[in-house]
Amino acid sequence: MTQKLILVLNCGSSSLKGAVLDNDSGDVLLSCLAEKLNLPDAFITFKFNGEKHKVDLSSQPNHTGAVEALMEEMKAHGLDSKIGAIGHRIVSGGELYSESILVDDEVMAGIEKCIPLAPLHNPAHLLGLRAAQSIFKDLPNVVVFDTAFHQTMPKHAYTYAVPQELYHKYGLRRYGAHGTSYRFVADETARFLGKDKKDLRMVICHLGNGASIAAVADGKCRDTSMGLTPLEGLVMGTRSGDIDPSVFSFLAENANMTIAQITDMLNKKSGLLGLSGLSNDCRTIEEEAAKGHEGAQLALDVFVYRLAKYIGSMAVAAGGLDALVFTGGIGENSELIRSKVLGYLGCLGLTEDHEANLAARFGNAGVITTADSKAVAVVIPTNEELMIAHDTARLSGL
């Protein structure tokens, strides 16, 4: 084991993943997952030496509480003194950053400047950065941007049909997100299938509380569903995804809502939460839908239908479809969502292998379509933390 380990912090809109990795071997020495952040029943689960234990975060059910709990756990295992560098996932670097970079005051200011492009995430990332800087004062911090992978999109894919002076003056364009995950999953899918990624036309579905989809051909991103901000695209945990922009004027005139109120609603009160009236957690939605809850059933139906439509459009962007890939918390673990999506895709020649779909859960990769399908659908667990660790070690000279 190397004496210089990498601590990776990956703050999502309602979650925080943390991991201490040996970059040489890829071994994870300590990991954690904080879930249901900003909900009363928030908690964080730690795994060390194969043993798990859960810590309640109800007294401080936010990202700061989760980071503090992680730091205490590291100290308890004597790992804090062995950390050589800290890597952070950042959703949006706008056009300021096209690749990973060492953190300094200017970079912190740049990430803050990009908050309007990722209003749920960038503030959470900054919390993680500041917590790490305060505890490990002499260690380098590296930020890895989810927008970087999508810089290979052709201009016709990232350009909005608005006056182009808005792009030139303000950077109004599509940026995408989840790029760190897509980088890993594209490589891993090719390895799993025994193919060269340059020979695969992939549509990758990263499904979690934040959800997106990307078309990858020749190993490069050709299009993705998220846009200027992570609000565009698929239905998500609390985000609406695609919606008529005239909703703003409609609600302003008829509901006396301000732009800020509407933006907050579309980002934090819509999606699965808004449709179901219950929760943004897909597990809860599936459980309640099975019991006959109409709101939960509607949330599932809208989520799946929108995703299936996007898969068709991304197959066009990729120039065809060789592999449909499911990843992320929902994509890796919900056989129900995958089954419902594949049910729509018979027109593309995909047929579900039910038993294989059931088996491909809880970290298990696997092909979930029948042998006679025209394209293969596969579940590939993502590992954003490992990608972040590699970039962090390289840029910090470890």
Secondary structure as GFF3:
##gff-version 3
##sequence-region A 1 398
A	DSSP	beta_strand	5	11	.	.	.	ID=ss1
A	DSSP	beta_strand	16	21	.	.	.	ID=ss2
A	DSSP	beta_strand	28	35	.	.	.	ID=ss3
A	DSSP	beta_strand	43	48	.	.	.	ID=ss4
A	DSSP	beta_strand	51	56	.	.	.	ID=ss5
A	DSSP	alpha_helix	63	76	.	.	.	ID=ss6
A	DSSP	three_ten_helix	80	82	.	.	.	ID=ss7
A	DSSP	beta_strand	83	90	.	.	.	ID=ss8
A	DSSP	beta_strand	101	102	.	.	.	ID=ss9
A	DSSP	alpha_helix	105	113	.	.	.	ID=ss10
A	DSSP	three_ten_helix	115	117	.	.	.	ID=ss11
A	DSSP	alpha_helix	122	135	.	.	.	ID=ss12
A	DSSP	beta_strand	141	145	.	.	.	ID=ss13
A	DSSP	three_ten_helix	148	152	.	.	.	ID=ss14
A	DSSP	alpha_helix	155	158	.	.	.	ID=ss15
A	DSSP	alpha_helix	165	170	.	.	.	ID=ss16
A	DSSP	alpha_helix	179	193	.	.	.	ID=ss17
A	DSSP	three_ten_helix	197	199	.	.	.	ID=ss18
A	DSSP	beta_strand	201	207	.	.	.	ID=ss19
A	DSSP	beta_strand	211	217	.	.	.	ID=ss20
A	DSSP	beta_strand	220	224	.	.	.	ID=ss21
A	DSSP	alpha_helix	247	254	.	.	.	ID=ss22
A	DSSP	alpha_helix	259	268	.	.	.	ID=ss23
A	DSSP	alpha_helix	271	276	.	.	.	ID=ss24
A	DSSP	alpha_helix	282	290	.	.	.	ID=ss25
A	DSSP	alpha_helix	294	317	.	.	.	ID=ss26
A	DSSP	beta_strand	323	327	.	.	.	ID=ss27
A	DSSP	alpha_helix	328	333	.	.	.	ID=ss28
A	DSSP	alpha_helix	335	344	.	.	.	ID=ss29
A	DSSP	three_ten_helix	345	348	.	.	.	ID=ss30
A	DSSP	alpha_helix	354	359	.	.	.	ID=ss31
A	DSSP	beta_strand	366	367	.	.	.	ID=ss32
A	DSSP	beta_strand	376	379	.	.	.	ID=ss33
A	DSSP	alpha_helix	384	396	.	.	.	ID=ss34
###
